[in-house]
Amino acid sequence: MIPVWLASRAAVTACSKGLPMSTAWRWLRSSAWASSDVSASTQPAREQMNYDVLVVGAGPAGLSAAIRIKTQCQSAGKEVSVCVIEKGSEVGSHILSGNVLETRALDELLPGWKDDPDCPIKVPANRDSMLWLASPSWSLRLPTPPSMHNKGKNYVVSLSEVARWMGRRAEALGVEIYAGFAGKRVLYGWDGHVEGVATNDFGIGRDGRAKSTFSPGVDLRARVTLLAEGCRGSLSEEVISRFDLRQAAGAEPQTYALGIKEVKRPRGGTR
Ligand SMILES: Cc1cc2nc3c(=O)[nH]c(=O)nc-3n(C[C@H](O)[C@H](O)[C@H](O)COP(=O)(O)OP(=O)(O)OC[C@H]3O[C@@H](n4cnc5c(N)ncnc54)[C@H](O)[C@@H]3O)c2cc1C
């Protein structure tokens, strides 16, 4: 049974946008009602915010993109609004990797980063060794392949700290970053193009019903939506399959590997 309010909204949308009723109906269902988490009758209105660019994910990729867009537009004298949402409670909180960082891209993105006293990239790699851990008590030293030489070139970092710093640099450029907001579903326009992302609702009980603390997510709409969710992002997977992007790009099938990494505290070091 179609709720009366939704049918009348479809009619109003069809008139105001000059669309056939069936198209307006599909658009309304995809944008407002179909995937809401609580029953339509109990759901308070969702807020909507509009940006030029919306970035989903405040990892190195999303933050680099936001910084690059802002700096390029500023040097061209153009004003663009850029919003980044991050599902972690703060930027960097979902990024756990200890990391050897090659800084060539950073030289291009933020020239002069070495002079920023706030920058956490400070420890150059000063030794490389490659070991085959043959047993708990015995290892064999192997030659380090040239592609794994870090000494004299790269830095040992906490990627989480680097992301936090990049977040601060992005905010200083005017990027709006909202941590604690996960992109829950992709919003599509009436003609099927990606129009933004809806964030998660808060205050939903285990039974899927709204609790007294319920507050609805926000519909973030943008001219450009950039999905930077990292590996196997849920929204990215949806968009990849909906628009057949792997096939369109002639991409190889995605492969995954499991690795183990140990981060050691240096003798006398603080972390
Ligand atoms: C154990 C390990 C060791 C590594 N070591 C190295 C190394 O030594 N050197 C190196 O160069 N690289 C290393 N990497 C790879 C490096 O971490 C990744 O290439 C890099 O983090 C990818 O950046 P990204 O921004 O694409 O994704 P991520 O770093 O994964 O960031 C994605 C961000 O998006 C957020 N997010 C995801 N989905 C949503 C959503 N729907 N809504 C809102 N936010 C969302 C996540 O919380 C996360 O903060 C390592 C990776 C791992 C796992």
PDBQT file of the ligand as one rigid body, heavy atoms in Angstrom, charges set to zero:
ROOT
HETATM    1  C1  LIG A 301      48.665  -3.509   7.575  1.00  0.00    +0.000 C 
HETATM    2  C2  LIG A 301      48.898  -2.514   6.469  1.00  0.00    +0.000 A 
HETATM    3  C3  LIG A 301      50.189  -2.051   6.244  1.00  0.00    +0.000 A 
HETATM    4  C4  LIG A 301      50.428  -1.110   5.228  1.00  0.00    +0.000 A 
HETATM    5  N1  LIG A 301      51.700  -0.641   5.056  1.00  0.00    +0.000 NA
HETATM    6  C5  LIG A 301      51.952   0.309   4.113  1.00  0.00    +0.000 A 
HETATM    7  C6  LIG A 301      53.245   0.887   3.976  1.00  0.00    +0.000 A 
HETATM    8  O1  LIG A 301      54.182   0.542   4.707  1.00  0.00    +0.000 OA
HETATM    9  N2  LIG A 301      53.421   1.839   3.026  1.00  0.00    +0.000 N 
HETATM   10  C7  LIG A 301      52.396   2.259   2.206  1.00  0.00    +0.000 A 
HETATM   11  O2  LIG A 301      52.605   3.162   1.377  1.00  0.00    +0.000 OA
HETATM   12  N3  LIG A 301      51.154   1.733   2.324  1.00  0.00    +0.000 NA
HETATM   13  C8  LIG A 301      50.904   0.772   3.258  1.00  0.00    +0.000 A 
HETATM   14  N4  LIG A 301      49.636   0.250   3.387  1.00  0.00    +0.000 N 
HETATM   15  C9  LIG A 301      48.600   0.666   2.450  1.00  0.00    +0.000 C 
HETATM   16  C10 LIG A 301      47.982   1.977   2.873  1.00  0.00    +0.000 C 
HETATM   17  O3  LIG A 301      47.545   1.887   4.215  1.00  0.00    +0.000 OA
HETATM   18  C11 LIG A 301      46.794   2.238   1.940  1.00  0.00    +0.000 C 
HETATM   19  O4  LIG A 301      47.252   2.254   0.600  1.00  0.00    +0.000 OA
HETATM   20  C12 LIG A 301      46.131   3.575   2.236  1.00  0.00    +0.000 C 
HETATM   21  O5  LIG A 301      45.715   3.643   3.576  1.00  0.00    +0.000 OA
HETATM   22  C13 LIG A 301      44.927   3.742   1.305  1.00  0.00    +0.000 C 
HETATM   23  O6  LIG A 301      44.371   4.997   1.560  1.00  0.00    +0.000 OA
HETATM   24  P1  LIG A 301      42.826   5.273   1.268  1.00  0.00    +0.000 P 
HETATM   25  O7  LIG A 301      42.571   6.683   1.661  1.00  0.00    +0.000 OA
HETATM   26  O8  LIG A 301      42.517   4.829  -0.110  1.00  0.00    +0.000 OA
HETATM   27  O9  LIG A 301      42.014   4.267   2.202  1.00  0.00    +0.000 OA
HETATM   28  P2  LIG A 301      42.012   4.092   3.789  1.00  0.00    +0.000 P 
HETATM   29  O10 LIG A 301      43.329   4.452   4.385  1.00  0.00    +0.000 OA
HETATM   30  O11 LIG A 301      41.459   2.747   4.026  1.00  0.00    +0.000 OA
HETATM   31  O12 LIG A 301      40.967   5.211   4.274  1.00  0.00    +0.000 OA
HETATM   32  C14 LIG A 301      39.590   5.091   4.022  1.00  0.00    +0.000 C 
HETATM   33  C15 LIG A 301      38.856   5.932   5.051  1.00  0.00    +0.000 C 
HETATM   34  O13 LIG A 301      37.479   5.984   4.676  1.00  0.00    +0.000 OA
HETATM   35  C16 LIG A 301      36.671   5.731   5.802  1.00  0.00    +0.000 C 
HETATM   36  N5  LIG A 301      35.415   5.155   5.280  1.00  0.00    +0.000 N 
HETATM   37  C17 LIG A 301      35.244   3.975   4.644  1.00  0.00    +0.000 A 
HETATM   38  N6  LIG A 301      33.968   3.807   4.266  1.00  0.00    +0.000 NA
HETATM   39  C18 LIG A 301      33.300   4.935   4.666  1.00  0.00    +0.000 A 
HETATM   40  C19 LIG A 301      31.942   5.360   4.551  1.00  0.00    +0.000 A 
HETATM   41  N7  LIG A 301      31.002   4.617   3.934  1.00  0.00    +0.000 N 
HETATM   42  N8  LIG A 301      31.596   6.563   5.091  1.00  0.00    +0.000 NA
HETATM   43  C20 LIG A 301      32.527   7.344   5.714  1.00  0.00    +0.000 A 
HETATM   44  N9  LIG A 301      33.827   6.975   5.845  1.00  0.00    +0.000 NA
HETATM   45  C21 LIG A 301      34.216   5.792   5.316  1.00  0.00    +0.000 A 
HETATM   46  C22 LIG A 301      37.480   4.771   6.668  1.00  0.00    +0.000 C 
HETATM   47  O14 LIG A 301      37.062   4.832   8.024  1.00  0.00    +0.000 OA
HETATM   48  C23 LIG A 301      38.898   5.318   6.459  1.00  0.00    +0.000 C 
HETATM   49  O15 LIG A 301      39.226   6.335   7.401  1.00  0.00    +0.000 OA
HETATM   50  C24 LIG A 301      49.368  -0.679   4.402  1.00  0.00    +0.000 A 
HETATM   51  C25 LIG A 301      48.073  -1.159   4.634  1.00  0.00    +0.000 A 
HETATM   52  C26 LIG A 301      47.852  -2.061   5.657  1.00  0.00    +0.000 A 
HETATM   53  C27 LIG A 301      46.434  -2.551   5.890  1.00  0.00    +0.000 C 
ENDROOT
TORSDOF 0
